[in-house]
Amino acid sequence: MALEVGSAVPSLDKLLQHDWGLDKTVKDKLWSLEAKLSSMHDFLDDVSSMPPGQLEWSVMLMAREVRELYRAIETRLHSFIARIDSTKDTFLPL
């Protein structure tokens, strides 16, 4: 089981490094999301380092679901960051 994930956490770091005028609650939730994504990545890394014959079926299913969720979050983060980058020099009407 190859590990093919990993850019969501750096993407979230990039998002958190900029001051977007986010409310403290939003920033706290982003930090929480970063911690959860790191845990997901660690789980997938652990699973990928084990020989497939030693994995229980339930662990393989869980790893697949976690990988799909991680990729979905990663895709949305990249889209959001691209959207922010494309509008960072423009003013949006209030």
C-alpha positions as CSV (number, residue, x, y, z in Angstrom):
1,M,0.0,0.0,0.0
2,A,1.9,3.0,-1.3
3,L,1.6,6.3,0.5
4,E,0.7,9.0,-2.0
5,V,-0.5,11.8,0.2
6,G,1.3,14.6,2.0
7,S,0.8,18.1,0.6
8,A,-2.3,19.0,2.7
9,V,-0.4,19.9,5.8
10,P,2.1,22.2,4.0
11,S,-0.8,23.8,2.2
12,L,-2.5,24.4,5.5
13,D,0.7,25.8,6.9
14,K,0.9,28.2,3.9
15,L,-2.7,29.3,4.6
16,L,-2.0,29.9,8.3
17,Q,1.2,31.8,7.7
18,H,-0.6,34.7,6.0
19,D,-2.7,37.1,7.9
20,W,-6.0,37.0,6.1
21,G,-7.9,38.8,8.8
22,L,-9.3,35.6,10.1
23,D,-11.2,35.4,13.3
24,K,-9.3,33.7,16.2
25,T,-12.0,31.0,16.2
26,V,-11.4,30.3,12.5
27,K,-7.6,30.2,13.0
28,D,-8.0,27.8,16.0
29,K,-10.1,25.5,13.9
30,L,-7.5,25.6,11.1
31,W,-4.8,24.6,13.7
32,S,-7.1,21.8,14.9
33,L,-7.5,20.6,11.2
34,E,-3.8,20.7,10.8
35,A,-3.3,18.4,13.8
36,K,-5.9,16.0,12.5
37,L,-4.4,16.0,9.0
38,S,-1.0,15.2,10.6
39,S,-2.5,12.3,12.5
40,M,-4.1,11.0,9.4
41,H,-0.8,11.3,7.5
42,D,1.0,9.5,10.3
43,F,-1.6,6.7,10.3
44,L,-1.3,6.2,6.6
45,D,2.5,6.3,6.8
46,D,2.4,3.6,9.5
47,V,0.0,1.4,7.4
48,S,2.1,1.8,4.3
49,S,5.2,0.7,6.0
50,M,3.6,-2.7,7.0
51,P,3.7,-5.7,4.6
52,P,0.2,-6.0,3.1
53,G,0.0,-9.6,4.3
54,Q,0.2,-8.5,7.9
55,L,-2.7,-6.0,7.7
56,E,-6.1,-6.9,8.8
57,W,-8.9,-6.3,6.3
58,S,-10.5,-3.7,8.6
59,V,-7.3,-1.7,8.8
60,M,-6.9,-1.8,5.0
61,L,-10.5,-0.5,4.6
62,M,-9.9,2.2,7.2
63,A,-6.7,3.2,5.5
64,R,-8.5,3.5,2.1
65,E,-11.2,5.7,3.6
66,V,-8.7,7.9,5.5
67,R,-6.6,8.2,2.2
68,E,-9.7,9.2,0.3
69,L,-10.8,11.8,2.9
70,Y,-7.2,13.2,3.1
71,R,-7.2,13.6,-0.7
72,A,-10.6,15.3,-0.7
73,I,-9.4,17.8,2.0
74,E,-6.1,18.3,0.1
75,T,-8.0,19.0,-3.1
76,R,-10.3,21.6,-1.5
77,L,-7.4,23.2,0.3
78,H,-5.5,23.6,-3.0
79,S,-8.5,25.0,-4.7
80,F,-9.1,27.5,-1.8
81,I,-5.5,28.6,-1.8
82,A,-5.5,29.0,-5.6
83,R,-8.6,31.1,-5.3
84,I,-7.0,33.3,-2.6
85,D,-3.9,33.7,-4.7
86,S,-5.8,34.7,-7.7
87,T,-7.7,37.4,-5.9
88,K,-5.0,38.7,-3.4
89,D,-4.2,41.8,-5.5
90,T,-7.9,42.7,-6.2
91,F,-10.4,44.3,-4.0
92,L,-13.7,42.6,-3.6
93,P,-16.8,44.7,-3.2
94,L,-18.4,44.8,0.2
